[in-house]
Amino acid sequence: MGSSLSNLNDGTNVLAMGPGLGDIPESCIASVFMYLTPPEICNLAGLSRSFRGAASSDSVWEKKLPPNYQDLLDLLPPERYHNLSKKDIFAVLSRPIPFDDDNKELWIDRVTGRVCMAISARGMAITGIEDRRYWNWIQTEESRSFFNNDLLFHVIAYLQQIWWFEVDGTVRFHLPPGVYSLSFRIHLGRFTKRLGRRVCHFEHTHGWDLKPVRFALSTSDGQDASCEYYLEDVEREEALGQHKRGCWIEYRVGEFVVTGSEPSTEIQWSMKQIDCTHSKGGLCVDSVFINPIGDLKDYKKKAFVK
């Protein structure tokens, strides 16, 4: 049994049972790899020498990289990617790349190869952020993306109490064509570590059940979206058994479409609760995420059907 499996992998044919995997031309394997995801390609690389060669082919990994991958490389020092294979470039770009004073990061998804982006709270305009009676910066290791578990930023903004709550941001980049979503990552309550355990404090958390928070986004080519959420709805949460306090929640603002990398797309967003009839507080703002959710051709098909 072991001998048979060995023959299957290395292409030898001691038992004269026909061709093995090692007899498949590398070019044919590479053609198949064009339709597989990067993790699938890496898993198959160990089957034989031909599979290993195809799994390192520039022609294969060129197809896995986004069409504007050079724009991402331009954010790095040239020595980081000089003379690298396309496979190694994919590996470099799949880790967060900081830019704009390290307040924003870009990377490509390790499965789809699509461009993702995160903007730190420090990269946004927050009303009252300079006044420590209202806001504080908290060091953390909890700033992570659902799509990429790498630590993104080392600090978040914590609101103790304020009447006029407003967070705004903007970014411009040559995003590749596709459909994207924008979301805020927010946490009700302040957290610390005690004896190695995560502990949440809610002494400042109030006011989020009285009026909804309004979220909005717009793009330089005229697209816009908006929505409203109650950040805390105690009665509904108790009925469903789903409490938001103490958990990171991603509030999806909306979607936008990028039809081409030129000209670059500017995205603006905001989160507001400016009803000054009551104060609100006890809220952590981590970051805004811009994530790819679909191909442009799929979007066009849906639009045509509608």
N, C-alpha and C positions, 0 to 999 in steps of 0.2 A: 504493500500500500504506500509506504513512504517513498519507495523507489519510483512508483508511478507518478506521485505528485512532483518529485524532483524532476523527472523527465518532462513533465508538463511545463514547468517553469523555465528550465534552461534550454529546451528545444531539442535535447538529445533523444534518440529513438531506439533505445536498447531493445525494446520489445516489438519493434517494427509495427507500431500501431498507428502510423500516419504522422503528419506534421504536428509540431507542438507550437506553443505560443511564441517561442523564440524564432520560428520560421516566418512570422508575419512581418512584412516589410515595415521599417520604421515610418516611412511616409504614409502608409495606410493607417497606422496607429495614430499618427499626428492628425490625420483627417478626422478620425473619430473623436479625438480629444478636443477638437474645435467645439463640439456640442456638449462637453462636460463642464462641470464647475471646477474651480481650482482645487478644492478639497478632494474631489473625486479623482482628479488627475494625479495628485500627490499620493493618494492611496493605491493607485494602480502602478505607480512607478517601480515598485519592487518586484513586479511579476517576472520581468526578464530584462536583458540588456537592451533590447529594442524598445521596450516600454519605457525604460529609464531614459534612453536617448530622446524619445519623442516627448517625454514629460519635461525635458529641459530645452526644447526647441523654441527659438525666438518667434518663429511663425505662429506657434500655439499661443504663447503668452502675449504676443502683440494683440491678439483678438480679445484677450481678457482685460486688457487695460482700457480705461476710458479714452475716447478720441482726443481729449485735451490733456492727457497726462503730463505733457511737457509744461503746462501752466502750473501744475502741482510741483513738478521738479524745480521750477524756477524759484520756489519758496525756500529751497534748500541750498546749502553751499555746494558748488559743483563737485567738490571732492567726495561728497556723499554718494553720488550716483555715476561718477565718471567711470567708463569701461565696464559697467555692470551689465549682465545679461538681462533680458526682458523679464525673466522669472524673478531675478533678484530685485529689479525695479518694482515689480508687483509687491514683493515682500516689504520693501522700504515704504511704499505708498500706503500700505495697509495699516501702518502705524500713524497715530495722529501727528500732523505737521503744524506747528504753531506759526501764526503770523499776526500782524497788527499788535506789536508789543506783547505777544504771547496771550492775548485776550481772545483769540479766535483760533480754531483748529479745523483742518481738513484731513480726510483720509478716504480710501476707497474700501468698500465693503468686501470682505474676504471671500464671499460666495458669488456675488453678482458683479463685482468690479465697478459698481456705480459710486459716484462721489457723494460723500456725506460731509456735513459741516456742523460745528458747535460753536456757540458764542457765549462766553462767560458773562456773569453778571457785571464784572469789571469792564466789559466791552460794551455796556449799555448805559444810557442816561437814566438815572434814578432820582426822582425828586426827593430832596432832603438827605441824600446819601452822605453829604459832608458834615451833617450834624449828628453827633453820637447820641443825642437824646432820642433820635428816631431810628437810625440804622447803625449796624456794626458789621464789620467783616469778620468771618469765622473761618479759621483754618480747618480743612477737612480732607478726608480721603474717600468721600462718598460721591464725588462728582464723576459720574460714569454714564455712558450712553447704553441704551438697551441694545443697540446694534454693534457696539464695540465696548468690551468690558475693560479696556485700558483706562487708567486714571487720566481724566482730561484736565481739570483745573484743580488748584489746591486751595481755593477760597470761594466762599459763597456769601451772599448778602443776607443779613438777618434783620428783619423789621421788628422793633419792639412795639412801637405805637405811632400812628400818624393819622391825620384826617384826610389829607390829599395824597392818594396812592397812585403813582404813575411810573411806569417803566417803559422806555422806548429804545429802539435799536435799529441799526441799518447795516447792510453789508453789500458789497459789489464784487462779483467774481464772474469769470467765464465758465459758468456751469454748462456741462454737456446737455444736449437735448434730452428731455424726459419730463416726467411728472413728479413733483416734489410736494412734501407736506412740511408744515412748520408747527412746532409745538414748544410750549414752555414746560420746564421741569421745576416743580414747586413742592414744598414740604411744609405742612402745618405743624408748628412746634419747633423747639430748639433741641438739639441732641448733643450729648456728651458721652464719654466713655468712663465707666467706673468699674474698677477691678476687672478690666478687660471686657466688660459688657456694655452694650449700647443702651443708654438711658435717655428718654425724651422728657422734656419739660414744657408744660403748656400754660405757665402762669401768665404769659402775655397774649395767648391766643384768644382772640375775640373779634366780633364784628363781621365775620365773613358769611354769616347766615342771614344777615339783615338785608343786604342788597347784593345783586350779582356783580361779578367782575367782568368787564367788557374786554374782549381780545380782538385784535384786528391785524391784518397784513395787507400790503399793497406792493406792486412791482412797478418797475420803470416803464413797462409796456402797457400799463393800464389795468392790470388784473387786481382784484381786491376780494377780501373775504373777512367776515367778522362773526363773532358768536359771543354768548354770555354763559357764564358758569357761576353757580354758588359754590365757593370753595369749601363751604361747610353747610350741610343740611342735616342737622342732628336727627330729626324725626325720620327722614327717609333712610338715613344710614342705619339707624337702629332697627327699622323695619326690615331692611335687607341684610343686616348683619355685616355691613361693609363700612368700616370706619376709615376715614381719610387721615385722621390725626396720626402722626408718627410714621407716615409712609410717603415715599416720593411718588408723586402723581404727575404724569405727562398730560397736559391739556392741549389737545390738538386744535389749532386755530383755523386751519384751512389748507387748501391746495393751490398750487400754481403750476403753469406749464412753461417750459423753456423750449423754444422751437429751434434755437441755434446759439452757438457759443459767441457769435459776433452779432451785435455788440454785446458787451458784458451785461448781465442782469443785476439790477439793484433791487434788493428786497428790504422793505421797511416793516416794522411790527410794533405793537404796543399792547400794554396790559394796564387797564385803568379802573379805579373805583374812586371817583372824585366827588361823590356825594358827601358834603361836609356836615351832614346832620348827625354823623356818628363817627367815632374813631374805630380803627382796626389795627391789629397787630399780631405778633407771634407767628411770623411767616418767613420761611427761607426761600430765596430765589437762587437757583443754581445756574441755569443756562437756558438758551434757546437752541433747538435742534432743527436742522433742515435736512430731511432724509428723502432719498429717492423711493418712490412707491410704484413706478411703472414706466414702461417704454412709451415713447411718443407715438409709435405706430399703433399700439393698443389703444391709446387715447383717441387717435383719429378714427379707429374702427368704431369705438363706442359712440363718438360724436356723429358718425355717419349713420349708425343704426337709429339713434335718436331722431 
